[in-house]
Amino acid sequence: MFRHAAVEKSRTQCYTIAAMDDARSRTFRTAWFSKAARKALIADKDLCEAMDQVRKGQADDLGGGVFKKRLDRNRHRSIIVAKGQRYWVYTY
């Protein structure tokens, strides 16, 4: 359903995902989350796959654009904040 269009390198590691209808969705991660994910050995590929699952509705919706998703075979949890289904941020 989604294909990975590009991986842009920046401080917050932005990923641009192109959907079938050409709508762009961007995913970011905070500096704190980047450091924690690196220590936990969670790869960027795993984060992209988890974000695809969140967009498909396979995460706990906490309301108000806040989602909880398990990563790395349920060993770690993450909190994802969404802004209008276009911008997504891994925060914790």
C-alpha positions in Angstrom: 0.0 0.0 0.0 2.8 2.4 0.9 6.2 2.6 -0.7 9.2 4.3 0.8 10.0 7.2 -1.5 13.0 8.6 0.2 14.9 8.7 3.5 16.0 12.2 4.2 18.9 12.6 6.7 18.5 15.3 9.3 18.7 15.6 13.0 15.2 14.2 13.5 15.5 11.6 10.8 12.6 12.4 8.5 11.0 9.8 6.3 8.8 10.6 3.4 6.2 8.1 2.4 4.3 8.3 -0.8 0.8 6.8 -0.8 -1.0 5.5 -3.9 -2.9 8.7 -4.3 0.3 10.8 -4.3 -0.5 12.3 -0.9 2.7 12.8 1.1 3.0 11.7 4.7 6.2 12.6 6.7 7.5 10.9 9.7 9.9 12.4 12.2 11.6 11.3 15.4 12.8 13.5 18.2 16.5 13.7 19.1 15.7 11.9 22.4 13.8 9.1 20.6 16.7 8.8 18.1 19.2 8.3 20.9 16.9 5.8 22.7 16.2 3.8 19.5 19.9 3.6 18.7 20.7 2.3 22.2 17.9 -0.3 21.9 19.3 -1.3 18.5 16.0 -0.5 16.7 16.7 -0.1 13.0 15.2 2.6 10.7 13.7 -0.1 8.7 11.8 -1.4 11.7 10.5 2.1 12.5 9.2 2.5 8.9 7.4 -0.8 9.1 5.9 0.1 12.4 4.7 3.4 11.0 3.0 1.6 8.1 1.2 -0.6 10.6 0.1 2.5 12.5 -1.3 4.1 9.3 -3.3 0.8 8.7 -4.8 1.1 12.2 -2.7 -1.6 13.9 -1.8 0.5 17.0 -3.6 1.6 20.1 -5.3 4.9 19.5 -5.1 7.0 22.7 -7.2 9.8 21.2 -6.3 13.3 20.0 -3.8 12.0 17.4 -1.8 10.1 19.9 -0.9 6.4 19.3 0.9 3.7 21.2 2.9 1.2 19.2 5.0 -1.7 20.3 8.4 -2.1 18.6 11.1 -4.7 18.3 8.9 -7.8 18.9 7.0 -6.2 21.8 10.1 -5.4 23.8 9.8 -1.7 23.5 6.9 0.8 23.4 6.7 4.0 21.5 4.3 7.0 21.5 3.5 8.5 18.1 1.9 11.9 17.7 0.0 12.6 14.4 -1.0 15.9 12.9 -3.8 15.5 10.4 -2.7 12.1 9.0 0.2 14.0 7.2 2.8 14.5 9.9 3.8 11.8 12.4 6.4 12.1 15.2 8.0 9.4 17.3 8.2 11.1 20.7 8.8 8.4 23.2 
